[in-house]
Amino acid sequence: MATFSNRITKLFDIDYPIIQAGMIWASGWRLASAVSHAGGLGILGSGSMYPDVLREHIRKCKSATNRPFGVNVPLLYPDIDKHIQVILDEKVKIVFTSAGNPKTWTSVLKEKGVTVVHVVSSSKFAMKAEECGCDAVVAEGFEAGGHNGREETTTMVLIPAVVDAIKIPVIAAGGIGDGRQMMAAMVLGAEGVQMGSRFVASEEASSHINFKQKVIEAQEGDTQLTLKQLTPVRLMKNKFFQDVQAAQLKGATKEELAALLGRARAKKGMHEGDLEEGELEIGQVSALFDSILPAGDIVKNVWKEFNELLLNPVKKF
Ligand SMILES: Cc1cc2nc3c(=O)[nH]c(=O)nc-3n(C[C@H](O)[C@H](O)[C@H](O)COP(=O)(O)O)c2cc1C
């Protein structure tokens, strides 16, 4: 296949502008190294890792692949300074920050030569990320799995809005799982795509097999954005989700919701495979795929489909 080059492939020194999202309880060194090895960009999800665990994953990822990889740092969790220190000690070259203000950490990382990308859900936040010195943004739409913006702007609307608002490159996220969706995002002006849900259902993801199975069985309408009062998050509609909805209907306070959620809920669902009591973060796109694949095949398939569409935009597959 012809070599491809744009601002995103150059920024990360990768073959294809396909990025595997950093995801709590799903993206450890096995997944990140498999994606990087296949020519995309793999990202370790540090949000579910203590600093020492993150160090171990970085080291294992380095020994598994000599290709570039990154670390995602959700800024809403404690111990951010410790995570950043590990990233700098281990000389990780790419960091994706999310769920917080990019102001504090972007300059610290940039001073050490790290490429910094921030995840945004609106053009207002995209402009802020650009002002803070970020090298690119991920514009993540309402369809996406996991934490999400309050604005509920869909990927279809968000991408052109962000592309028009800033000069740095835009990576599209939210609802992307195949080459058609990648093509749509690129036509809207994105220069790369970040996929989360699709990679949850990969062989190398550290998510529990029960969760992977549930993801590939998901149908349209099986996910919903909830907990807007606290931190909006798109979840699978299981018993835990219904408990959250019931608590919200009864007028639960932020503190009560936080207590119901706890940090352990996400681990229980996505890592331990408790499909009833656990929190299951996943995007709408889970309705569109039905197989657990090796991560490298996901990268290759999306890239192949994208290229087929470049040659023949009306092709069906
Ligand atoms: C299981 C799961 C965990 C996630 N955890 C994180 C996270 O720790 N940090 C983050 O920035 N985004 C997280 N996200 C969002 C992804 O990074 C990504 O932007 C999103 O999944 C893209 O939308 P998609 O699910 O439609 O592909 C998570 C998503 C999922 C599905």
The ligand as a Tripos MOL2 file, in Angstrom:
@<TRIPOS>MOLECULE
LIG
   31    33     1     0     0
SMALL
NO_CHARGES

@<TRIPOS>ATOM
      1 C1        -13.3930    1.4670   28.2200 C.3       1 LIG1
      2 C2        -13.0180    2.8840   27.9250 C.ar      1 LIG1
      3 C3        -12.1570    3.5490   28.7890 C.ar      1 LIG1
      4 C4        -11.7620    4.8590   28.5090 C.ar      1 LIG1
      5 N1        -10.8570    5.4630   29.3340 N.ar      1 LIG1
      6 C5        -10.3440    6.6650   28.9880 C.ar      1 LIG1
      7 C6         -9.2750    7.2230   29.7190 C.ar      1 LIG1
      8 O1         -8.7690    6.6440   30.6850 O.2       1 LIG1
      9 N2         -8.7970    8.4240   29.3090 N.ar      1 LIG1
     10 C7         -9.3050    9.0950   28.2290 C.ar      1 LIG1
     11 O2         -8.8120   10.1690   27.8800 O.2       1 LIG1
     12 N3        -10.3360    8.5940   27.5260 N.ar      1 LIG1
     13 C8        -10.8370    7.3800   27.8610 C.ar      1 LIG1
     14 N4        -11.8150    6.8350   27.0880 N.ar      1 LIG1
     15 C9        -12.2310    7.5240   25.8460 C.3       1 LIG1
     16 C10       -11.2970    7.1080   24.7160 C.3       1 LIG1
     17 O3        -10.0240    7.6390   24.9670 O.3       1 LIG1
     18 C11       -11.7290    7.5590   23.3120 C.3       1 LIG1
     19 O4        -11.5920    8.9360   23.1360 O.3       1 LIG1
     20 C12       -13.1170    7.1210   22.9630 C.3       1 LIG1
     21 O5        -13.2880    5.7740   23.3010 O.3       1 LIG1
     22 C13       -13.3760    7.3330   21.4790 C.3       1 LIG1
     23 O6        -14.6680    6.9900   21.1400 O.3       1 LIG1
     24 P1        -15.1320    5.5030   20.6940 P.3       1 LIG1
     25 O7        -15.2970    4.7550   21.9660 O.co2     1 LIG1
     26 O8        -16.4020    5.7630   20.0000 O.co2     1 LIG1
     27 O9        -14.0510    4.9650   19.8250 O.co2     1 LIG1
     28 C14       -12.2600    5.5330   27.3670 C.ar      1 LIG1
     29 C15       -13.1310    4.8490   26.5050 C.ar      1 LIG1
     30 C16       -13.5020    3.5480   26.7610 C.ar      1 LIG1
     31 C17       -14.4060    2.8430   25.8050 C.3       1 LIG1
@<TRIPOS>BOND
     1     1     2 1
     2     2     3 ar
     3     2    30 ar
     4     3     4 ar
     5     4     5 ar
     6     4    28 ar
     7     5     6 ar
     8     6     7 ar
     9     6    13 1
    10     7     8 2
    11     7     9 ar
    12     9    10 ar
    13    10    11 2
    14    10    12 ar
    15    12    13 ar
    16    13    14 ar
    17    14    15 1
    18    14    28 ar
    19    15    16 1
    20    16    17 1
    21    16    18 1
    22    18    19 1
    23    18    20 1
    24    20    21 1
    25    20    22 1
    26    22    23 1
    27    23    24 1
    28    24    25 2
    29    24    26 1
    30    24    27 1
    31    28    29 ar
    32    29    30 ar
    33    30    31 1
@<TRIPOS>SUBSTRUCTURE
     1 LIG1         1 GROUP 0 **** ****
